[in-house]
Structure formats: structure tokens, C-alpha cells
Amino acid sequence: MNKLLTGLAVWTLFMFIMGMLFPIQTTSGANQFGMILQSYTIYGFFSLIPIVFFGSIVSFIADFLARQAEKHFNTISFILHLIGGSLAYLFTYNIDITIMAMIAAMLFFVADRSFWIISRMPNRQYMAKNLPIVLGVVGVTAMVMGSSM
């Protein structure tokens, strides 16, 4: 599965999860729905590049190193994904951002394995290839809607 497309899908899922669980109050008169939509824009804007590009590189390296071990592929890959997410602390020195990066790393691992399983199902390769693109379009649309609130 293409890691960049998986990163795009993870970015959308991360943006929705963080926006709903931790809405950011940006204006004083915003209702709950407006706060969630504005949070989509903020979380989406600041997480696009790290999740799609850095996350894809980390996932590629984690899977490559896990394949070299031959045993316990998923466990080793998951741990390496988490280690890659924890590297955010070296760049930000902020534990909150590091926790969000660890959440994104877990999402990346789960999405990558899910897309791999879907792609192995008979007559589901088309869905596995296009679902990340659809999720990316939904994420961009949510960001645009949130920026207009």
C-alpha cells in the first residue's frame, strides 16, 4: 500500500478525532459545532506535513526493519511506529504535541494494516486504492468548511 496515501487517510482521521475530542475555542461567540469545525482547520493545517511526509517515512522504515527480524512483524513495526512518533519531542520539546504524535503513529499503524488487509480481499483492491483518496478529499473539505466559520 502506498504510504503517502495512507498518510493522507491518517491525517483526515487524526483531524476528525482531535477536533471532536479536543475542540479549540478560537472565537468567543462560536458554538460547539463551530468550535469543532475551526479545530479541524487548526489541527489539519499543523498536522498535514508531519503526518503525511514524516509519518510515511517512519512507517516505511519501521516496516522495513520489522521485515528484517522475520518474527513478530506487527509487534516490532508497532513499537517502531511509536518510537517514530516519540521523535516529535526532539523537534518540539512539548509533551502535548508528542502525545498527539504518538496517537497519530498508532493511527498510522492501524490504518496501514487495515488497508493491507482490505487490499488482500478478493474484489476489494479498488476500494483499498481509492479509500485514502476519498478520505483526503473529505479532510480538505472539512478544513475549508472550518476556515469559513
N, C-alpha and C positions, 0 to 999 in steps of 0.2 A: 504494500500500500504506500502511496506517495505520502511522505512525512509532511510536506508542506500543506497538502490538502487536509491531513489530519490536524495539523496545527490550526488551520482556519476553522475547522469544526470545533476544536477545543476552545479557541478564542471566543466563539459565539456562546458555547455552553458556560464558560467561565464568566463572561459578561452578564449573562442572564442570572446565574447563580449568585454572583456577588451583588448584582443590582437588587435582587429580591431579598437576600438575607441582610445586606448592609447598605440600605439606601443612604445616599449622601444628601444632606439638605444644602442646596446651593442658593436658593432664594427664600425669603421669609414667607411669601404667600403661596408656596407650592403645596398642593395636596399630596396625599400618599402616592397616587398614580403618577403625578408629575415628578415627584422625587425619584421614583423608580426609573422612569424614562430618562431623567437627567443623569442618574447614576450609570445607566447603560452607556451614555456618551462618555462619561469620565473614565469608567473602568475600561471601556472599549478602546478609547484613544491611548491610554497609557499602557495597555497590555498587548496591543496588536503586534508590535515589533518583537518584544521579548518572547511571547508565546509562539508566534508563527516561526520566527527565524531561530532564536536561541533554543526554543523547545524542540524544534525539528532537528537541530544539530545534536543536542543532548540525547534525544531519542534514538537517532541513528547510531551514535557512539555506544549508547547503552545496549542496544540490540546487538551490535557488532561484538562487543566484549562479552555479552552473555552467550552468544553462539560459540565463542571460543572455549567456554567452560564445559560445554556439552551436556551437563546435568543441571537441573533446576533452572532452566532458561528463564521462566517467568519470574521466579523469585529474584534472581540476580538482576534481571532487567528492571524490575520494580524498584529495587534498592538503588540501582544506578540512576534511575529517573529521579528518585528522591534526593540523592546526592547532588544531581544537577540542579534541582530546584533550590536546594540549600545554598548553592553558589551565589544566589541573589544577595545574600548577606554581605559577601565580599565587595559587591558593587554599591550597595545602598547603606549598609550599616544600620538597617532598620528591621526590627524583628517582625513588625506587622507586614511589611512587604515580603519578607522571607516566608512567612506563613502563607500568604496568598500565592507565592511562587510554588510552595510545596503542594498546595491544593491544585494548582494548575498542572504540576508534574503528575499528580495522581490521576487527574482527569485525562491527561495525555496518554498515560499508560493504558487506562481503561478503554479510551476511545480507539487507540491503536489496535488493541487486541480485539475489540468489538468489530471494527472494520475488517480485520483479518479474518475473523470467523464468518462474517457476512459474505466476504468475497469467496470463501471456500464452499458456500452453499450452492447447490445447483440452481441455475437461473437467477442468481442474485448478484452477479458481478456488476451488472448495470447499476443497481442500487448502491453498491459499495463504492463505485466510482463517482456517482453523482450526489449522494447524500451530503458529503462535506461541502460541495459547491453550493448546494441549496442552503445549508446551514450558514455558510459565509454570507450569502445574499441576505438571509434573514437578519443576521447580526449587523450588517451595514445598514439595513433598513431601520432596525431598532435604534441605531446610533443617530441616524438622520432625524427620526421622529423625536428622540430625546433632545437633540440640539434645538429643535423648533419649539420646545415647551417653554 
